[in-house]
Amino acid sequence: MAAKSTEKRPENRHRFKTFSERLSEVNIDVVHRISRVQDPQDIDTHFGEGVQKWKELNCTQHFTQFYKEVCQKCSTYTQVVHHEAFLVATLKTHLQVPDSLALQPLLDLVVQLARDLQTDFYPHFGEFFQLLVPLLNTQDTDLIEWTFTCLLYLFKFLWRHLVRDVTQVYSLFCPLLGKDHKPHIRNFAAESFAFLMRKVRDPSDFFDFIFRDLAENPDRSSGVGRLLFEMLKGVQKQFHSCTAKVFPIMLCKLGPAAAAHEDAGKVALPWQQVQEALEDTMQSMSEFTSRGHAGVIWEALITASTEVHTRWREDQTASQKSHTAGHTDHLPNQQDQTDGQQDYQTANHQDRLLRLVQVWVRHKHGDLITSPDKLCQLLVSLLSDGPYPGESGTTLLELTSDLLLSQKSSLDVIQISKLVTLVRDSGYSRQQVFYFFRRIFIINMFQKDILPTFLHYCISVCETGDETGDAGDETGEAGVLQVLTQLVLLKRPPPDSGATLATWDRYPLDFKDIKKSKRKGQSSVSNQPKPVQLILSQLKVVPVQENLWRLWAALICLPHVRVTDKDNLFQLLQGLTHQLHGAAKSSPQSEEKFLYLLSQAVFALLHHCPPEQGLTPQCSGLLLELLRSDYNFVSKIS
């Protein structure tokens, strides 16, 4: 038997690549591989040299036919200029040949003709652009690369002329940014046009033109966001040198101009679409850069937010003065409505800015936060100067919680305590503040540094009185009950079985009453902090379907609070167990719910009362009866 060869078989270099893999290898960056353009009079024609080169490289019938038509008309620069119309028409004709095998040389020759003609070629740019766009509707990655490379070279050689009519060029180009084109087409289109955008002398007016187009074509928001990113993108995770100048201008487009005269004669931009575009820009930048190169972006964001906040305070001051003057004169003041509208628009501008900041704060748990102290200082300023109206206030609290949740922000305890206290005392709605606390429940240091402030807020809400009591209400006492239940279920859920009772420990919901001095004549129950009174009051309500959620929440929270009057608590729980037992027997359809509540009531009874007091003969008999007859109850407590 012949021995197997020990020689290593050569590796197969021809591996199948998917369309996505081939797209990732496409490189249309021509900026760094273009030599300086020489004077056409000093050299042979680029077009003629290209024709001769491709004659040897492409011997297809399609190119051979093209070569026969133009070879006698492009030997010298004078011939090229003289036969300009013929050469342009011939190129256009052959670019439209179906399934042509000569597209690569033809696209290259379009560029060479532009190099020769330069200014004279510019009038033909739009015609060639319309011919190049249909070539992008293909799965051939090589053809996509050739086409976009051709466009980039045209931008490079004709940019001085294109910049003068950049709005018209963008009108030709912007359909490629729409969602009707595939993502790789939008990305390549953005990369191509970004080179030209950096050459624009007045980026502010050009941004206005781009963003106004989004009002009629909102599907281009994502493409415009990518375009703006490519404009700011540099090399090696750095940003382009134009970023420090251009990015603040972009941020100004998220709201009304700082001065009223700047808006004169201008149509308001579609700010919602501008925000969507810039959010895509921020997302792309966060994935592109690193912490060491993110400083220029943070500086612009914090500066823009500070300026808008200053303007918002000025608008509020002016509005208050105008409102006071109107009441003094006892006449309707039309200026009040104008100032109020300006105040609202400025607040919305701040909201959009904060949403952009959120993108970077949330990226990789705060990996891009270069100046947590400056960001914390900004949030302190925004929280200290009164509540922002509507969604802007919610966004501000979300951003504050995002900063607290970020694992790489390196805030100290004093800064964290300052932010949480400001949120508590900020004057925002109860629903907004409860939402803020819910988001930061998962912070590791919540129990030590944030829980006292949270419990103080719950007490203050209960002290100011209850609001509606619907199950979906998130304000007043109902909101306190809901948020306390969510905290307990997250930190110390009820034990799953009797085996875990020995290791189970309460979560320290140790309320301290705001009013430390006790009034004479108060009962022992009224001496309890208001949230504890709220929990105990739910045990007195007859358990019916409508209020079961309140009873359930009270029983979940009860083991975690301190109750001074154990005898009263024992009476309440003992009566509740019998009521739940009776309700389970009389309502077979809701039997499982009542038995679960009964198990929680027994658990709270055993937790707060010693066994000799909690397990009375009457209670023990009830439990034994349930254990013998009802398997569902056994499954709830075992």
Secondary structure, DSSP 4 states (H G I P E B T S, - for coil): -PPPP-SPPPP-------HHHHHHT-----GGG-PPPPPGGGS--HHHHHHHHHHHH---HHHHHHHHHHGGG-SSHHHHHHTHHHHHHHHHHHHTSTT-S-HHHHHHHHHHHHHHHGGGGGGGHHHHHHHHGGGGSSS-HHHHHHHHHHHHHHHHHHHHHHHHTHHHHHHHHGGGGSTTS-HHHHHHHHHHHHHHHTT-S-HHHHHHHHHHHHHH-GGGHHHHHHHHHHHHB-STTPBPTTHHHHHHHHHHTTS--SSGGGGTT-PPP-HHHHHHHHHHHHHHHHHH--GGG-HHHHHHHHHHHHHHHHHHHHHHHHHHHHHHHHHHHTS--HHHHHHHHHHHHHHHHHHHHHHHHHHHHHGGGTTT-S-HHHHHHHHHHHHHT-PPPHHHHHHHHHHHHHHHH-TTS---HHHHHHHHHHHHTS---HHHHHHHHHHTTT-TTIIIIIHHHHHHHHHHHHHT------TT--SHHHHHHHHHHHHHHHHSPPPSSGGGTTT-----B----S--SPPTT--TTTTS-HHHHHHHHHTTS---GGGHHHHHHHHHHGGGB--S-HHHHHHHHHHHHHHHHHHHHH-GGGHHHHHHHHHHHHHHHHHHS-HHHHS-HHHHHHHHHHHHH-HHHHHHH-
